[in-house]
Amino acid sequence: MSGRTAQRPAQRALAQAGWEMRLLLRNGEQLLLTVIIPVTILLVLTLTDLFPQGRGPEGLPRSLATVLTVSIISSAFTSLAIATAFERRSGALRLLSTTPLSIRELITGKLLATVGVTAVSAVVVVLVAVVLGWRPGPGAAWAVPVLVLGVAAWVPWGLALAGALRAEAVLAVANGIFLVLLLLGGVVIPVTSLPGALGALASVLPSGALSDALTTALVTGSPDAAACLVLVVWAGAGVLVATRSFRWA
Amino acid sequence: MPAVLIDDLTVRYGDREAVRGLSLVAGTGAVTALVGPNGAGKTSTVEVCVGLRAATGGTVEVLGTRLPANGSARASLHRDVGVMLQDGGLYSTARPREMVAHLARLYPGAADPDELLVAVGIDPGTRTPLRRMSGGEQRRVAAAAALVGRPRLVFLDEPTTGLDPAGRRTFHDLLRSQVAAGCSVLLTTHLLDDVERLADHVVVMAGGRVVASGGVAELTGDDLIRFRGPVAMDLSGLRADLPLGCSVEEQAAGRYLVTGSVDPQVLSRVTSWCGRQGLMSQDIRWGRRPLEEVVIELTSGIEQASDDEGGTR
């Protein structure tokens, strides 16, 4: 080999994260998913009586938890899966595979970029919530690690889906899963409001667990430990699946 | 140590065998060209060399590293290798400079993206995204992307396809400068004019195998003279004028070929004879056989192993 000074894997992962975030934030469709849709859902939940979590004195923190959950699932799963599938189809991943960047560094880069995009979305949503009257309580600080855990639980599954199907199929399946989980996965309709078996199932899905953990953090001041554990399990299993199944081409 | 050493390589796609026991050596600091018809196995061979595909059998060494390379060996190898894919690979929403600059950040001691883009004829300041650029412009950016890591070895899969004549000339100059700096090149192309201008060594493939290899001069053989004239001319006078060891035949209707130990004296005799027959001098050509003709002759009739471009492009 040439003996050139090696770059650290962390440097390459950070470079990839910066690149991913730059392209994500330039994409108009992504801005729609990251900012406009979450803000719209927050307004609908808090200003109407259409959904149970928007009602009562805890309506605003519950609605905020729901919107942050939607934002994470859309960024860390749906958008990521679709973008990665089309990167594979365009040959962009093939080209990256010929560089010193490893699969682990690529996945780390995508994870960090998704955390960054989610942070942008969360800041905007929280500012709107503040305008609507929400004031951060003691649980607000807990929401930050829960958000990161939520991203970690969803990103590997988005990447795994991106590698499992053709790009067009990923587009359809990722959006389909997103809609189903939104309605029946304990997000828009809380786990406690879903009928027995469906509620039990939703509570062990990463959608319901994330919604639960964020809601308890923002309403009671600390996140539900069981929900956090569910997220940890999904994150760990997802990392195993994604790192073993992810292919460049 | 050769830049690429392939021994008895086999690549299969299900029942189809795209590469059948291929062996080749690509020298260090030289341009090696892989040529042959579609489905000959060129792209499959390159894909194995750059780690995009696993070999079914045989061994491949790139810059002394046995493939497949994993972990630190992979990162170390990829620092020294540049790749220009046959198509795609660039992020369509990115601008040329940011695309090349991003790749530069993945390599230690990378080249200056601006200088490289200028060298391939792209304005580094352009804000036009790659998806709005022509195919030829995208190939220029892909060339800059392949070279930005200052590779010791670069794989170029049909690099000049879609380039205009000026772009091809620019690319030839850039490649020569890279080789002069010690870079080794493995090139696949259907444009045999590029091969004649650039390659030190040519490997002709067909049906997943090597059917011939050598320098351009070795493959194209001795000089010969061609001229055009009326069909079925009486060649006895010319035959009498030619020295021993030279012969003339009507190769096709109205197309004549003088072969043998062709030298300026023979050319002079042929030209004089043609002048006496009233043939114009522009109808007379002297030189080696075109490489294209040689490759077609070497590869015609050989059944292609598979559509190697139909695999996972």
Interface residues (C-beta under 8 A of the other chain):
Chain A: M1 S2 R4 T5 A6 Q7 P9 Q11 R12 A15 Q16 W19 R22 L23 R26 N27 E87 S90 G91 A92 R94 L95 S97 T98 T99 P100 L101 S102 W248 A249
Chain B: V50 G51 L52 R53 L63 G64 T65 R74 A75 S76 L77 H78 R79 D80 V81 G82 V83 L85 D87 G88 G89 L90 Y91 S92 T93 A94 E98 H102 L103 R105 L106 Y107 P108 G109 A145 G149 R152 T312 R313
